[in-house]
Structure formats: structure tokens, C-alpha cells
Amino acid sequence: MNQQKIINILEQELVVALGCTEPVAIALASATAKKYLKSSVVEIQVKVSGNILKNAKAVGIPGMNSTGIDFAAAIGFVAGNPDKKLEVLKDLTSDDEILANQLIQTGMITVSIAETVKKLYIEIIVKAEKDTVKVVIADNHSNITLIEVNEKAIYHGGCENIGILSDPDSLSGLTIAEIFEFITTVDPEALHLIKKSIELNKVIGLEGLANSYGLSVGKTIKENVEKGFLSDDLATRAMSLAAAGSDARMAGSTLPVMANTGSGNQGIAVTLPVVAVAEKLNIKQDVMIRAVALSHLLTIHIKSKFGRLSALCGVTAAGMGASGAIAYLLGGGLTEVEAAVQNTIGNVTGMICDGAKAGCAMKVSTCSNVAVQSALLAMNNKKIQSTDGFIHNDVEKSIESFCKLGNQGTLQTDQLILELMLEEKV
């Protein structure tokens, strides 16, 4: 087991992000295009894949009241700093929002679905009085694959179909057993990114508990514990803190988070249920750090096969990671960790993704609850067996089945979800 290999994976897949990563990626593309303009803009064309449209259509943007794909492109163009990558929208002001909306009102911005088989694809074409710039982001939210000025390519970058930032060879041999050995033997001082993920994500979780964002799922759970309607147990602690973080993020909080495999919501759902359980159990800091590392790595392992965007909700994979980590906090070994992951796969698989929005916090809450339940079952020697559904006795094969379902079995579902989302609603 090569510890440095796994640390390298963490460094690739844990990235600080400000705002939901789909509109942020659109803003990054438009901000990058603006860098190369030498005359006044007359038109901005935004072309996105269906999955990007789902996740950028209604979700909040940090510090802004406005939403939408056209607004993401506009705010990136008028105020984005492309050098900050996924923090491109840092330090926005109300004046920036006014300018972005004025740009939209000119009718210069058009939005359409790109003709592409890629799940994650953004194409921005900015036409100005004397020049035209085209920027393409594909496969990863900050992965600029093309910059074209006046039909001449000045930059080719990124990789095709990478789906995840880490070296495929490093990921291909990774197993839950290897991950578990790593987290039990690594020096916690080497896990500085894990510590940062705990710090950043806990701040936004507490923000969501203290203030009303979106549906206030986490805050409502906490308030109902205080009223005596819900008990103050491991599950409600995990649900309230994690959902509160998602509440704040989906409603446009200006607080950054540590994303996992390109998703801030997954970063929250990987981290905060584990932190909540550790704090409830008064677990030592170094053990909590190891547990959160386990949660991150289990989710990366699953997502490396699952892909970044799918018709299935990515938070389910985060729930699988959190379940294994919670089993570890409860004193479980490798057997219990694998059983917890197996139980979660058998429970939440099939939860659809119908775009990034306030309601995502409810899905985070659900998966956090399942993570605790699955871990408790595992600690009582209970594991879903291969006689049940698509589950295998080998958890690695169960993961493969889950990922195959997400990648191959939901293509028609994905298209139908998109069509339903685009229906005019009254």
C-alpha cells in the first residue's frame, strides 16, 4: 500500500469551491472568454449538456439573489476572476449583480442544449465588435479543453473522458481494504486537506443551522429536537448538520466548501455526518480526522467508477462513504466498514438527480440518516446479502453494480428528467 499515492488522490479530488459547481463552471468559462476580448461584446452564446442544465438552472449563486444559466454566464463575464478557478465568483458585490442583469436585459445572452454525448460540457462563444472567443469546459468543472480566438485555437488542454482528476492507474487498483489500511496507519499530520475540509464544511453547516436558507431542512430538524418532537441521537445530529450545510450552499451562501470529486454538496455530505457523529460520541480529534479521510476516500473510490454526473443523485455515493466512516467511529473494523457501505448501496440506490436546488438538502438529510442506520446494522453483524436485488457478497462487486446502473441503466431516465424539468410549470 503506497501512502503517497493515496495522499496524491486526496490532493487531486479535494478542491475548495465557492458556490454550486455547475453555475460556477459556466461563470469560469465566460470569465475566461472575456480575458481574450479586445472590443465590446455584442453576443454571448451559452451551450451546455443536459446534466449541466439540470444543476445550473435553479440553484443559488453566492451572495446573489438572481439565478439561472444566463445569469451565471453574465456574472462570470462582468465580475468573475478566472485565475481563481472554482472560486471565480469570490467577492461579488450588489453592483456586480446589477451589471449582470443589465447585460441579460440587452438580450445578448442565449442559452441552448449542446449537441454532445458528454455529461459535463459547457461551451461559451462571445462575439464582440472585432473578435470572437470560444471557451469549452468538459468532463470536469474546471477542465478547460479549448480556448479559441477568431477561430484559431490558442489553447488545447485537459483530457477527454477523464471523469475524475486523479491518475486512472492510481484509482484502478484502489480497494476499500487498501483505503482502510491507509487511514489506520497514516500520520494524521499528513491529512491537512482533511482537516481543512472539516473546518470549511463545518462553518457552512453551522451557518445553515443559525440562519434560514432555502428550505431550512437542517435548521428545522434541530428546532424539532429542541421542541422534543425528535430525539437528539446520532441520526438527527448527522441529518441536521449535513442538511444545514446543503441548505446554505444551495441557497447561495458566500462561504466556500471543500468539494469531493467536483461536488460541493458531496463534500458536505461526505464530511458533516461523520463530524456530527464524532462530536456526539466525544471522539478524539485524530480519530475523527481518520474517519473523515475514510469517508472522502470511499466516496472517491465509488465516484471513480460512477462518474461525475448521472441520472442518479451523487449524494448517494457520499452516503456510502459516510456510512463506512461512521462504522469506523463506532469501533468497526474493515468487515463492518464494508458491511455499512453494502447496506447503504442496498438502500439509497435509485434516488434520482433532478438538478441542483434547495431540495438537495432533503436528499443530503436522507442519505445521512441512511449512513447512520447502515453503520448501526453493520455493527450488529447485519449486512444485505447477495440474495437481495443486485447486491453481491463482495462489496466491490456491489459498487460495480451500482455504478453500472448509474452509467448504463439510466440514460433514458436522464433524458426524461430533463424534459420534465423543462416543462412549463404553473
Secondary structure, DSSP 8 states (H G I E B T S, - for coil): --HHHHHHHHHHHEEEE-S-HHHHHHHHHHHHHHHT--S-EEEEEEEE-HHHHHHHSS---TT-S--SHHHHHHHHHHH--GGGGGGTTTT--HHHHHHHHHHHHTT-EEEEE---S-SSEEEEEEEESS-EEEEEEESSTT-EEEEEETTEEEEE-S-TT--SSS-HHHHHT--HHHHHHHHHHS-GGG-HHHHHHHHHHHHHHHHHHHS--TT-HHHHHHHHHHHTSS--SHHHHHHHHHHHHHHHHHTT-S--EEEETTBHHHHHHHHHHHHHHHHHTT--HHHHHHHHHHHHHHHHHHHHHH-SS-SB-THHHHHHHHHHHHHHHTT--HHHHHHHHHHHHHHHTT-B---SSTTHHHHHHHHHHHHHHHHHHHHTT----TTSTT--SSHHHHHHHHHHHHHHTTHHHHHHHHHHHHS---
